[in-house]
């Protein structure tokens, strides 16, 4: 366990040096406050700027239920800009160690590949959890003030469900960071793939069942309707299997030292 904790400390030290531990939560706090504020004040802003001519504003927009607005924060902010930010902030998880030669050096030490991978994904996932949670709670406070209250039990359960989808984002980014060498390629593949996963939700029930992004949809549904669909549990298990698959691919790639091949 000692190598694992050493690697965790190394990751957090690097996050502090890169100020990631500061700017990532701030970005998600901004995303969290954006949706409820824009939803509530957009008609007034358009009217004040004189830009409402020819535009019909739905008068029920500011009368939405709090759960609907909070769900929109997940779907419109975290699942769009949020995905891009997570991938860009995590794309160098393994790639940076490959480029600097640190990965090859670490593998010559008494460190198992699993310890290395676990240190990477746990430290980065914890940072993303803190960032997303801060943004989500800020959104919840604005929603409670500007709209109607959302039951705390629904709010917390929806967050836990959504964080499962976030776990897949991080593990998938780790996998492609292991396989590919260029940060631009890693960012492009990660962002496009995860956005596609999110966009195809609702096309077919079977696709929703095996799609990790279905966890986001379940979280939103809980906030809007106050209940969860029975398919949640199957989707949850399949999402964890996808996470395990990404970790196994990363382990195989590193243990076979395929990262040294161009």
C-alpha positions in Angstrom: 0.0 0.0 0.0 2.9 2.4 0.6 3.7 2.8 -3.2 0.0 3.6 -3.7 0.0 6.4 -1.1 3.3 7.8 -2.5 1.8 8.0 -6.0 -1.4 9.6 -4.6 0.8 12.3 -2.9 2.7 12.8 -6.1 -0.5 13.4 -8.0 -1.9 15.9 -5.5 1.5 17.7 -5.4 1.3 18.0 -9.2 -2.3 19.3 -9.0 -1.2 22.0 -6.5 1.7 23.0 -8.8 -0.7 23.2 -11.7 -3.3 25.1 -9.6 -5.7 22.4 -10.9 -7.0 22.0 -7.3 -8.1 25.6 -7.4 -9.3 26.4 -10.9 -11.2 23.2 -11.6 -13.7 23.7 -8.7 -14.0 27.3 -9.6 -15.0 26.4 -13.2 -17.7 24.0 -12.0 -19.0 26.5 -9.5 -19.4 29.0 -12.4 -21.1 26.3 -14.5 -23.4 25.5 -11.6 -24.6 29.0 -11.0 -25.0 29.8 -14.7 -28.0 27.7 -15.5 -30.4 28.9 -12.8 -29.3 32.5 -13.1 -29.8 32.6 -16.9 -33.0 30.7 -16.7 -34.5 33.1 -14.2 -33.1 36.4 -15.6 -33.0 35.8 -19.3 -36.4 37.4 -20.1 -35.5 40.5 -18.0 -32.0 40.7 -19.7 -33.5 40.6 -23.2 -36.1 43.2 -22.2 -33.5 45.6 -20.7 -31.2 45.3 -23.8 -34.1 45.7 -26.2 -33.2 42.4 -27.8 -36.6 40.8 -27.2 -38.2 42.3 -30.4 -39.5 39.4 -32.5 -38.6 36.9 -29.9 -41.3 35.1 -27.9 -40.3 34.4 -24.3 -42.2 31.5 -22.7 -43.8 33.1 -19.6 -43.6 29.8 -17.8 -39.8 29.8 -18.1 -39.3 31.4 -14.7 -42.1 29.3 -13.2 -40.3 26.0 -13.7 -39.9 23.6 -10.8 -36.6 23.7 -9.0 -36.0 20.0 -9.9 -36.3 20.8 -13.6 -33.8 23.7 -13.4 -31.3 21.6 -11.4 -31.7 18.7 -13.9 -30.9 21.2 -16.7 -27.7 22.2 -14.9 -26.6 18.6 -15.3 -27.7 18.2 -18.8 -26.9 21.6 -20.3 -23.8 22.6 -18.3 -22.1 19.6 -16.8 -22.8 17.3 -19.7 -21.5 19.7 -22.3 -18.9 22.2 -21.2 -18.3 20.0 -18.1 -17.3 17.0 -20.2 -14.8 19.1 -22.2 -13.3 20.6 -19.0 -12.9 17.2 -17.4 -11.3 15.6 -20.4 -8.9 18.5 -21.0 -7.9 18.7 -17.3 -7.3 14.9 -17.1 -5.9 14.1 -20.6 -2.3 14.2 -19.3 -2.9 11.7 -16.5 -0.7 9.0 -18.1 0.5 10.8 -21.2 2.7 13.3 -19.2 4.5 10.4 -17.5 5.1 8.7 -20.8 6.4 11.8 -22.4 8.8 12.6 -19.5 10.0 9.0 -19.1 8.6 8.9 -15.6 6.3 5.9 -16.4 9.2 3.8 -17.5 11.2 4.8 -14.4 8.3 4.0 -12.1 7.9 0.5 -13.6 11.6 -0.2 -12.6 10.7 0.5 -8.9 8.8 -2.0 -6.6 5.5 -0.6 -7.8 2.7 -2.7 -9.3 0.8 -1.5 -12.4 -2.4 -1.7 -10.4 -1.0 0.6 -7.7 0.1 3.1 -10.3 -3.3 3.1 -12.1 -5.2 3.2 -8.8 -3.2 6.2 -7.6 -3.9 8.0 -10.8 -7.6 7.4 -11.1 -8.5 7.7 -7.4 -6.7 11.0 -6.9 -8.1 12.5 -10.1 -11.6 11.2 -9.5 -11.6 12.6 -6.0 -10.7 16.0 -7.4 -13.5 15.8 -10.0 -15.9 14.7 -7.3 -15.1 17.8 -5.2 -15.3 20.1 -8.3 -18.7 18.7 -9.5 -20.1 18.6 -6.0 -19.2 22.3 -5.4 -20.8 23.3 -8.7 -23.9 21.2 -8.1 -24.5 22.6 -4.6 -24.0 26.1 -5.8 -26.6 25.4 -8.4 -28.9 23.9 -5.8 -28.6 27.0 -3.6 -29.5 29.3 -6.6 -32.4 27.0 -7.6 -33.8 27.0 -4.1 -33.6 30.8 -3.9 -34.9 31.6 -7.4 -37.3 28.7 -8.0 -38.9 26.0 -5.8 -37.1 23.8 -3.3 -35.8 20.5 -4.3 -36.0 17.7 -1.7 -32.5 17.1 -0.2 -32.9 13.4 -0.5 -33.6 13.7 -4.3 -30.7 16.2 -4.7 -28.2 13.9 -2.9 -29.2 10.7 -4.6 -29.2 12.4 -8.1 -25.6 13.6 -7.3 -24.5 10.1 -6.4 -26.0 8.7 -9.6 -24.4 11.4 -11.7 -21.0 10.8 -10.2 -21.1 7.2 -11.5 -21.2 8.7 -15.0 -18.3 11.0 -14.0 -16.3 8.0 -12.9 -16.6 6.6 -16.4 -15.5 9.9 -17.9 -12.3 9.8 -15.8 -11.6 6.1 -16.4 -12.1 6.5 -20.1 -9.8 9.5 -20.2 -7.2 7.5 -18.3 -7.5 4.7 -20.9 -7.0 6.9 -23.9 -4.2 8.8 -22.1 -2.5 5.5 -21.8 -3.0 4.4 -25.4 -2.3 7.7 -27.3 0.7 10.0 -27.1 -0.6 13.4 -28.3 -2.6 15.5 -25.9 -4.6 16.9 -28.9 -5.6 13.4 -30.0 -6.5 12.4 -26.5 -8.7 15.5 -26.0 -10.4 15.1 -29.3 -11.2 11.4 -28.9 -12.3 11.8 -25.3 -14.6 14.8 -25.9 -16.2 13.5 -29.1 -16.8 10.0 -27.7 -18.3 11.2 -24.4 -20.4 13.8 -26.1 -21.7 11.1 -28.5 -22.5 8.9 -25.5 -24.6 11.7 -24.1 -26.3 12.7 -27.3 -27.5 9.2 -28.2 -29.4 8.9 -24.9 -33.1 8.3 -25.7 -32.6 6.8 -29.2 -33.4 3.2 -28.0 -34.0 1.7 -24.5 -31.3 -1.0 -25.1 -28.7 1.7 -26.0 -29.7 3.6 -22.9 -29.2 0.5 -20.8 -25.6 -0.2 -21.9 -24.6 3.5 -22.2 -22.8 4.9 -19.2 -24.3 8.3 -20.0 -27.6 6.8 -19.1 -26.7 7.4 -15.4 -26.9 11.2 -16.1 -30.3 10.7 -17.6 -31.4 8.8 -14.5 -30.1 11.6 -12.3 -32.1 14.2 -14.3 -35.2 12.0 -14.2 -35.0 11.7 -10.5 -34.8 15.5 -10.0 -37.8 16.1 -12.4 -40.1 13.2 -11.4 -38.9 12.4 -7.9 -38.5 8.7 -8.8 -36.0 6.4 -10.5 -36.6 3.9 -13.3 -36.1 0.2 -12.6 -33.5 0.1 -15.4 -31.2 2.2 -13.2 -29.7 -0.8 -11.4 -28.9 -2.6 -14.6 -27.4 0.6 -16.1 -25.4 1.0 -12.9 -23.9 -2.5 -13.1 -23.1 -2.1 -16.8 -21.4 1.3 -16.2 -19.2 -0.3 -13.5 -18.3 -3.0 -16.0 -17.3 -0.4 -18.6 -15.1 1.3 -15.9 -13.5 -2.1 -15.2 -12.9 -2.6 -18.9 -11.1 0.7 -19.3 -8.9 -0.1 -16.3 -8.1 -3.6 -17.6 -7.1 -2.1 -21.0 -5.0 0.5 -19.3 -3.3 -2.2 -17.2 -2.6 -4.4 -20.2 -1.2 -1.5 -22.2 1.2 -0.5 -19.4 2.2 -4.0 -18.3 3.0 -4.9 -21.9 4.9 -1.6 -22.2 3.0 -0.8 -25.4 3.4 2.9 -24.5 7.0 2.6 -25.7 5.8 1.8 -29.2 5.3 4.6 -31.6 
